[in-house]
């Protein structure tokens, strides 16, 4: 429910800016995910990811923007208490989506077969740090994940939008599982709710 709300909000905002007709909402099944409370200041987000408008980067075409979804995850999942001198810092290193177009088979065989039209690789790389007042790292969690989707030539625009949405939604879901597990282990002294 939590990530479904985040994904829906991000999708509506991203598509509203495009001025185009939004693709149909694709439900993302999610259990209620509790906030991770951490004793400290922040979270401070340092976004180092580079969103490119040049092919093969296609982040701008996704119905669910990966970078915005990661920012929403941080804002909705991590809560610092605002107490103490340690700071919770999130470094977003990569939120890219790359398109590759494989060569097509020609001739009669190419006409009758359902070939791959394009392949999309979405990558997310995020570090979560607990730093003391001097900037020294006290705790560290990292997730670097990639997911791939292939789009067949026969896919309609709706099926393509669904595949793109699911690519990002699944990646953020796995990011949540990976970082949550690492935070529970590496941030034990600062976690305020278990």
KEZATI-584748 format. One record per residue (C-alpha): residue number from 1; residue in three letters; x, y, z. Coordinates in pm, whole numbers, m for minus. Layout:
<rec><k>NUM</k><r>ALA</r><X>X</X><Y>Y</Y><Z>Z</Z></rec>
...
END
This chain:
<rec><k>1</k><r>UNK</r><X>0</X><Y>0</Y><Z>0</Z></rec>
<rec><k>2</k><r>UNK</r><X>279</X><Y>239</Y><Z>96</Z></rec>
<rec><k>3</k><r>UNK</r><X>480</X><Y>203</Y><Z>m227</Z></rec>
<rec><k>4</k><r>UNK</r><X>163</X><Y>188</Y><Z>m436</Z></rec>
<rec><k>5</k><r>UNK</r><X>74</X><Y>535</Y><Z>m308</Z></rec>
<rec><k>6</k><r>UNK</r><X>427</X><Y>660</Y><Z>m374</Z></rec>
<rec><k>7</k><r>UNK</r><X>430</X><Y>514</Y><Z>m726</Z></rec>
<rec><k>8</k><r>UNK</r><X>87</X><Y>656</Y><Z>m806</Z></rec>
<rec><k>9</k><r>UNK</r><X>184</X><Y>1004</Y><Z>m683</Z></rec>
<rec><k>10</k><r>UNK</r><X>512</X><Y>1002</Y><Z>m876</Z></rec>
<rec><k>11</k><r>UNK</r><X>343</X><Y>875</Y><Z>m1191</Z></rec>
<rec><k>12</k><r>UNK</r><X>70</X><Y>1140</Y><Z>m1177</Z></rec>
<rec><k>13</k><r>UNK</r><X>323</X><Y>1420</Y><Z>m1122</Z></rec>
<rec><k>14</k><r>UNK</r><X>558</X><Y>1297</Y><Z>m1393</Z></rec>
<rec><k>15</k><r>UNK</r><X>285</X><Y>1247</Y><Z>m1648</Z></rec>
<rec><k>16</k><r>UNK</r><X>113</X><Y>1573</Y><Z>m1566</Z></rec>
<rec><k>17</k><r>UNK</r><X>430</X><Y>1754</Y><Z>m1664</Z></rec>
<rec><k>18</k><r>UNK</r><X>437</X><Y>1579</Y><Z>m2002</Z></rec>
<rec><k>19</k><r>UNK</r><X>102</X><Y>1707</Y><Z>m2114</Z></rec>
<rec><k>20</k><r>UNK</r><X>19</X><Y>1370</Y><Z>m2265</Z></rec>
<rec><k>21</k><r>UNK</r><X>m249</X><Y>1122</Y><Z>m2180</Z></rec>
<rec><k>22</k><r>UNK</r><X>m128</X><Y>915</Y><Z>m1886</Z></rec>
<rec><k>23</k><r>UNK</r><X>m109</X><Y>539</Y><Z>m1929</Z></rec>
<rec><k>24</k><r>UNK</r><X>m360</X><Y>335</Y><Z>m1733</Z></rec>
<rec><k>25</k><r>UNK</r><X>m275</X><Y>286</Y><Z>m1367</Z></rec>
<rec><k>26</k><r>UNK</r><X>m98</X><Y>m41</Y><Z>m1309</Z></rec>
<rec><k>27</k><r>UNK</r><X>m152</X><Y>m181</Y><Z>m961</Z></rec>
<rec><k>28</k><r>UNK</r><X>165</X><Y>m255</Y><Z>m768</Z></rec>
<rec><k>29</k><r>UNK</r><X>79</X><Y>m510</Y><Z>m498</Z></rec>
<rec><k>30</k><r>UNK</r><X>243</X><Y>m402</Y><Z>m174</Z></rec>
<rec><k>31</k><r>UNK</r><X>202</X><Y>m487</Y><Z>189</Z></rec>
<rec><k>32</k><r>UNK</r><X>196</X><Y>m200</Y><Z>434</Z></rec>
<rec><k>33</k><r>UNK</r><X>559</X><Y>m106</Y><Z>490</Z></rec>
<rec><k>34</k><r>UNK</r><X>644</X><Y>68</Y><Z>817</Z></rec>
<rec><k>35</k><r>UNK</r><X>868</X><Y>371</Y><Z>840</Z></rec>
<rec><k>36</k><r>UNK</r><X>1224</X><Y>304</Y><Z>959</Z></rec>
<rec><k>37</k><r>UNK</r><X>1289</X><Y>542</Y><Z>1248</Z></rec>
<rec><k>38</k><r>UNK</r><X>1652</X><Y>640</Y><Z>1298</Z></rec>
<rec><k>39</k><r>UNK</r><X>1795</X><Y>850</Y><Z>1582</Z></rec>
<rec><k>40</k><r>UNK</r><X>1976</X><Y>1141</Y><Z>1422</Z></rec>
<rec><k>41</k><r>UNK</r><X>1938</X><Y>1440</Y><Z>1193</Z></rec>
<rec><k>42</k><r>UNK</r><X>1829</X><Y>1432</Y><Z>829</Z></rec>
<rec><k>43</k><r>UNK</r><X>1782</X><Y>1253</Y><Z>606</Z></rec>
<rec><k>44</k><r>UNK</r><X>2009</X><Y>1459</Y><Z>381</Z></rec>
<rec><k>45</k><r>UNK</r><X>1979</X><Y>1350</Y><Z>17</Z></rec>
<rec><k>46</k><r>UNK</r><X>2277</X><Y>1392</Y><Z>m214</Z></rec>
<rec><k>47</k><r>UNK</r><X>2166</X><Y>1309</Y><Z>m567</Z></rec>
<rec><k>48</k><r>UNK</r><X>2466</X><Y>1231</Y><Z>m787</Z></rec>
<rec><k>49</k><r>UNK</r><X>2267</X><Y>1051</Y><Z>m1055</Z></rec>
<rec><k>50</k><r>UNK</r><X>2281</X><Y>1201</Y><Z>m1400</Z></rec>
<rec><k>51</k><r>UNK</r><X>1952</X><Y>1204</Y><Z>m1589</Z></rec>
<rec><k>52</k><r>UNK</r><X>2032</X><Y>1228</Y><Z>m1958</Z></rec>
<rec><k>53</k><r>UNK</r><X>1807</X><Y>1337</Y><Z>m2241</Z></rec>
<rec><k>54</k><r>UNK</r><X>2031</X><Y>1166</Y><Z>m2493</Z></rec>
<rec><k>55</k><r>UNK</r><X>1972</X><Y>813</Y><Z>m2621</Z></rec>
<rec><k>56</k><r>UNK</r><X>2030</X><Y>538</Y><Z>m2515</Z></rec>
<rec><k>57</k><r>UNK</r><X>1910</X><Y>695</Y><Z>m2185</Z></rec>
<rec><k>58</k><r>UNK</r><X>1529</X><Y>684</Y><Z>m2176</Z></rec>
<rec><k>59</k><r>UNK</r><X>1453</X><Y>783</Y><Z>m1814</Z></rec>
<rec><k>60</k><r>UNK</r><X>1246</X><Y>1074</Y><Z>m1945</Z></rec>
<rec><k>61</k><r>UNK</r><X>1013</X><Y>836</Y><Z>m2130</Z></rec>
<rec><k>62</k><r>UNK</r><X>925</X><Y>614</Y><Z>m1835</Z></rec>
<rec><k>63</k><r>UNK</r><X>567</X><Y>649</Y><Z>m1705</Z></rec>
<rec><k>64</k><r>UNK</r><X>713</X><Y>606</Y><Z>m1355</Z></rec>
<rec><k>65</k><r>UNK</r><X>1032</X><Y>811</Y><Z>m1312</Z></rec>
<rec><k>66</k><r>UNK</r><X>1299</X><Y>605</Y><Z>m1135</Z></rec>
<rec><k>67</k><r>UNK</r><X>1480</X><Y>902</Y><Z>m982</Z></rec>
<rec><k>68</k><r>UNK</r><X>1158</X><Y>1050</Y><Z>m844</Z></rec>
<rec><k>69</k><r>UNK</r><X>1054</X><Y>706</Y><Z>m711</Z></rec>
<rec><k>70</k><r>UNK</r><X>1384</X><Y>672</Y><Z>m521</Z></rec>
<rec><k>71</k><r>UNK</r><X>1344</X><Y>1023</Y><Z>m375</Z></rec>
<rec><k>72</k><r>UNK</r><X>989</X><Y>932</Y><Z>m271</Z></rec>
<rec><k>73</k><r>UNK</r><X>1116</X><Y>609</Y><Z>m112</Z></rec>
<rec><k>74</k><r>UNK</r><X>1364</X><Y>805</Y><Z>100</Z></rec>
<rec><k>75</k><r>UNK</r><X>1103</X><Y>1062</Y><Z>201</Z></rec>
<rec><k>76</k><r>UNK</r><X>840</X><Y>806</Y><Z>294</Z></rec>
<rec><k>77</k><r>UNK</r><X>1049</X><Y>520</Y><Z>429</Z></rec>
<rec><k>78</k><r>UNK</r><X>1331</X><Y>681</Y><Z>632</Z></rec>
<rec><k>79</k><r>UNK</r><X>1249</X><Y>904</Y><Z>929</Z></rec>
<rec><k>80</k><r>UNK</r><X>1519</X><Y>1066</Y><Z>1139</Z></rec>
<rec><k>81</k><r>UNK</r><X>1420</X><Y>1177</Y><Z>1489</Z></rec>
<rec><k>82</k><r>UNK</r><X>1601</X><Y>1510</Y><Z>1463</Z></rec>
<rec><k>83</k><r>UNK</r><X>1784</X><Y>1440</Y><Z>1788</Z></rec>
<rec><k>84</k><r>UNK</r><X>2160</X><Y>1416</Y><Z>1836</Z></rec>
<rec><k>85</k><r>UNK</r><X>2460</X><Y>1515</Y><Z>1629</Z></rec>
<rec><k>86</k><r>UNK</r><X>2472</X><Y>1221</Y><Z>1386</Z></rec>
<rec><k>87</k><r>UNK</r><X>2324</X><Y>1271</Y><Z>1039</Z></rec>
<rec><k>88</k><r>UNK</r><X>2143</X><Y>1020</Y><Z>817</Z></rec>
<rec><k>89</k><r>UNK</r><X>2269</X><Y>1075</Y><Z>462</Z></rec>
<rec><k>90</k><r>UNK</r><X>2138</X><Y>914</Y><Z>144</Z></rec>
<rec><k>91</k><r>UNK</r><X>2356</X><Y>924</Y><Z>m168</Z></rec>
<rec><k>92</k><r>UNK</r><X>2172</X><Y>844</Y><Z>m491</Z></rec>
<rec><k>93</k><r>UNK</r><X>2446</X><Y>745</Y><Z>m736</Z></rec>
<rec><k>94</k><r>UNK</r><X>2251</X><Y>606</Y><Z>m1030</Z></rec>
<rec><k>95</k><r>UNK</r><X>1890</X><Y>596</Y><Z>m1147</Z></rec>
<rec><k>96</k><r>UNK</r><X>1936</X><Y>522</Y><Z>m1515</Z></rec>
<rec><k>97</k><r>UNK</r><X>1725</X><Y>342</Y><Z>m1772</Z></rec>
<rec><k>98</k><r>UNK</r><X>1911</X><Y>237</Y><Z>m2088</Z></rec>
<rec><k>99</k><r>UNK</r><X>1747</X><Y>115</Y><Z>m2410</Z></rec>
<rec><k>100</k><r>UNK</r><X>1917</X><Y>m124</Y><Z>m2649</Z></rec>
<rec><k>101</k><r>UNK</r><X>1766</X><Y>m221</Y><Z>m2981</Z></rec>
<rec><k>102</k><r>UNK</r><X>1876</X><Y>m565</Y><Z>m3102</Z></rec>
<rec><k>103</k><r>UNK</r><X>1916</X><Y>m638</Y><Z>m3473</Z></rec>
<rec><k>104</k><r>UNK</r><X>1598</X><Y>m764</Y><Z>m3638</Z></rec>
<rec><k>105</k><r>UNK</r><X>1572</X><Y>m1082</Y><Z>m3840</Z></rec>
<rec><k>106</k><r>UNK</r><X>1480</X><Y>m1002</Y><Z>m4198</Z></rec>
<rec><k>107</k><r>UNK</r><X>1291</X><Y>m1190</Y><Z>m4464</Z></rec>
<rec><k>108</k><r>UNK</r><X>981</X><Y>m1401</Y><Z>m4423</Z></rec>
<rec><k>109</k><r>UNK</r><X>1100</X><Y>m1539</Y><Z>m4088</Z></rec>
<rec><k>110</k><r>UNK</r><X>1131</X><Y>m1182</Y><Z>m3956</Z></rec>
<rec><k>111</k><r>UNK</r><X>777</X><Y>m1101</Y><Z>m4066</Z></rec>
<rec><k>112</k><r>UNK</r><X>613</X><Y>m1398</Y><Z>m3896</Z></rec>
<rec><k>113</k><r>UNK</r><X>816</X><Y>m1410</Y><Z>m3573</Z></rec>
<rec><k>114</k><r>UNK</r><X>753</X><Y>m1199</Y><Z>m3266</Z></rec>
<rec><k>115</k><r>UNK</r><X>1091</X><Y>m1034</Y><Z>m3229</Z></rec>
<rec><k>116</k><r>UNK</r><X>1231</X><Y>m827</Y><Z>m2946</Z></rec>
<rec><k>117</k><r>UNK</r><X>1175</X><Y>m461</Y><Z>m3030</Z></rec>
<rec><k>118</k><r>UNK</r><X>1388</X><Y>m321</Y><Z>m2746</Z></rec>
<rec><k>119</k><r>UNK</r><X>1545</X><Y>m415</Y><Z>m2415</Z></rec>
<rec><k>120</k><r>UNK</r><X>1547</X><Y>m182</Y><Z>m2116</Z></rec>
<rec><k>121</k><r>UNK</r><X>1795</X><Y>m202</Y><Z>m1828</Z></rec>
<rec><k>122</k><r>UNK</r><X>1707</X><Y>5</Y><Z>m1521</Z></rec>
<rec><k>123</k><r>UNK</r><X>1980</X><Y>52</Y><Z>m1261</Z></rec>
<rec><k>124</k><r>UNK</r><X>1966</X><Y>201</Y><Z>m915</Z></rec>
<rec><k>125</k><r>UNK</r><X>2264</X><Y>257</Y><Z>m686</Z></rec>
<rec><k>126</k><r>UNK</r><X>2202</X><Y>405</Y><Z>m340</Z></rec>
<rec><k>127</k><r>UNK</r><X>2415</X><Y>442</Y><Z>m27</Z></rec>
<rec><k>128</k><r>UNK</r><X>2267</X><Y>517</Y><Z>314</Z></rec>
<rec><k>129</k><r>UNK</r><X>2514</X><Y>649</Y><Z>571</Z></rec>
<rec><k>130</k><r>UNK</r><X>2511</X><Y>747</Y><Z>934</Z></rec>
<rec><k>131</k><r>UNK</r><X>2773</X><Y>1016</Y><Z>982</Z></rec>
<rec><k>132</k><r>UNK</r><X>2897</X><Y>1188</Y><Z>1296</Z></rec>
<rec><k>133</k><r>UNK</r><X>2939</X><Y>1567</Y><Z>1323</Z></rec>
<rec><k>134</k><r>UNK</r><X>3285</X><Y>1550</Y><Z>1164</Z></rec>
<rec><k>135</k><r>UNK</r><X>3153</X><Y>1357</Y><Z>860</Z></rec>
<rec><k>136</k><r>UNK</r><X>3303</X><Y>1023</Y><Z>960</Z></rec>
<rec><k>137</k><r>UNK</r><X>3089</X><Y>724</Y><Z>859</Z></rec>
<rec><k>138</k><r>UNK</r><X>2948</X><Y>528</Y><Z>1152</Z></rec>
<rec><k>139</k><r>UNK</r><X>2708</X><Y>304</Y><Z>962</Z></rec>
<rec><k>140</k><r>UNK</r><X>2668</X><Y>215</Y><Z>594</Z></rec>
<rec><k>141</k><r>UNK</r><X>2409</X><Y>35</Y><Z>380</Z></rec>
<rec><k>142</k><r>UNK</r><X>2427</X><Y>3</Y><Z>4</Z></rec>
<rec><k>143</k><r>UNK</r><X>2215</X><Y>m137</Y><Z>m274</Z></rec>
<rec><k>144</k><r>UNK</r><X>2311</X><Y>m159</Y><Z>m642</Z></rec>
<rec><k>145</k><r>UNK</r><X>2044</X><Y>m335</Y><Z>m844</Z></rec>
<rec><k>146</k><r>UNK</r><X>1949</X><Y>m372</Y><Z>m1209</Z></rec>
<rec><k>147</k><r>UNK</r><X>1637</X><Y>m508</Y><Z>m1372</Z></rec>
<rec><k>148</k><r>UNK</r><X>1578</X><Y>m583</Y><Z>m1739</Z></rec>
<rec><k>149</k><r>UNK</r><X>1260</X><Y>m592</Y><Z>m1949</Z></rec>
<rec><k>150</k><r>UNK</r><X>1222</X><Y>m692</Y><Z>m2310</Z></rec>
<rec><k>151</k><r>UNK</r><X>952</X><Y>m535</Y><Z>m2525</Z></rec>
<rec><k>152</k><r>UNK</r><X>821</X><Y>m743</Y><Z>m2812</Z></rec>
<rec><k>153</k><r>UNK</r><X>723</X><Y>m589</Y><Z>m3146</Z></rec>
<rec><k>154</k><r>UNK</r><X>361</X><Y>m689</Y><Z>m3102</Z></rec>
<rec><k>155</k><r>UNK</r><X>320</X><Y>m492</Y><Z>m2774</Z></rec>
<rec><k>156</k><r>UNK</r><X>62</X><Y>m215</Y><Z>m2783</Z></rec>
<rec><k>157</k><r>UNK</r><X>142</X><Y>126</Y><Z>m2632</Z></rec>
<rec><k>158</k><r>UNK</r><X>m51</X><Y>23</Y><Z>m2320</Z></rec>
<rec><k>159</k><r>UNK</r><X>149</X><Y>m301</Y><Z>m2287</Z></rec>
<rec><k>160</k><r>UNK</r><X>474</X><Y>m105</Y><Z>m2328</Z></rec>
<rec><k>161</k><r>UNK</r><X>373</X><Y>147</Y><Z>m2061</Z></rec>
<rec><k>162</k><r>UNK</r><X>279</X><Y>m140</Y><Z>m1830</Z></rec>
<rec><k>163</k><r>UNK</r><X>616</X><Y>m310</Y><Z>m1888</Z></rec>
<rec><k>164</k><r>UNK</r><X>806</X><Y>16</Y><Z>m1826</Z></rec>
<rec><k>165</k><r>UNK</r><X>604</X><Y>90</Y><Z>m1511</Z></rec>
<rec><k>166</k><r>UNK</r><X>658</X><Y>m262</Y><Z>m1378</Z></rec>
<rec><k>167</k><r>UNK</r><X>1031</X><Y>m239</Y><Z>m1451</Z></rec>
<rec><k>168</k><r>UNK</r><X>1067</X><Y>66</Y><Z>m1224</Z></rec>
<rec><k>169</k><r>UNK</r><X>816</X><Y>m52</Y><Z>m962</Z></rec>
<rec><k>170</k><r>UNK</r><X>986</X><Y>m391</Y><Z>m927</Z></rec>
<rec><k>171</k><r>UNK</r><X>1328</X><Y>m229</Y><Z>m902</Z></rec>
<rec><k>172</k><r>UNK</r><X>1220</X><Y>11</Y><Z>m626</Z></rec>
<rec><k>173</k><r>UNK</r><X>1050</X><Y>m277</Y><Z>m441</Z></rec>
<rec><k>174</k><r>UNK</r><X>1377</X><Y>m473</Y><Z>m450</Z></rec>
<rec><k>175</k><r>UNK</r><X>1570</X><Y>m162</Y><Z>m347</Z></rec>
<rec><k>176</k><r>UNK</r><X>1343</X><Y>m132</Y><Z>m44</Z></rec>
<rec><k>177</k><r>UNK</r><X>1397</X><Y>m495</Y><Z>55</Z></rec>
<rec><k>178</k><r>UNK</r><X>1773</X><Y>m477</Y><Z>11</Z></rec>
<rec><k>179</k><r>UNK</r><X>1829</X><Y>m146</Y><Z>190</Z></rec>
<rec><k>180</k><r>UNK</r><X>1582</X><Y>m225</Y><Z>468</Z></rec>
<rec><k>181</k><r>UNK</r><X>1766</X><Y>m548</Y><Z>545</Z></rec>
<rec><k>182</k><r>UNK</r><X>2106</X><Y>m373</Y><Z>546</Z></rec>
<rec><k>183</k><r>UNK</r><X>1980</X><Y>m79</Y><Z>753</Z></rec>
<rec><k>184</k><r>UNK</r><X>1835</X><Y>m315</Y><Z>1015</Z></rec>
<rec><k>185</k><r>UNK</r><X>2180</X><Y>m478</Y><Z>1042</Z></rec>
<rec><k>186</k><r>UNK</r><X>2420</X><Y>m184</Y><Z>1003</Z></rec>
<rec><k>187</k><r>UNK</r><X>2221</X><Y>85</Y><Z>1185</Z></rec>
<rec><k>188</k><r>UNK</r><X>2128</X><Y>m115</Y><Z>1496</Z></rec>
<rec><k>189</k><r>UNK</r><X>2252</X><Y>148</Y><Z>1747</Z></rec>
<rec><k>190</k><r>UNK</r><X>2037</X><Y>420</Y><Z>1584</Z></rec>
<rec><k>191</k><r>UNK</r><X>1713</X><Y>241</Y><Z>1500</Z></rec>
<rec><k>192</k><r>UNK</r><X>1431</X><Y>365</Y><Z>1722</Z></rec>
<rec><k>193</k><r>UNK</r><X>1148</X><Y>136</Y><Z>1605</Z></rec>
<rec><k>194</k><r>UNK</r><X>1181</X><Y>m236</Y><Z>1542</Z></rec>
END
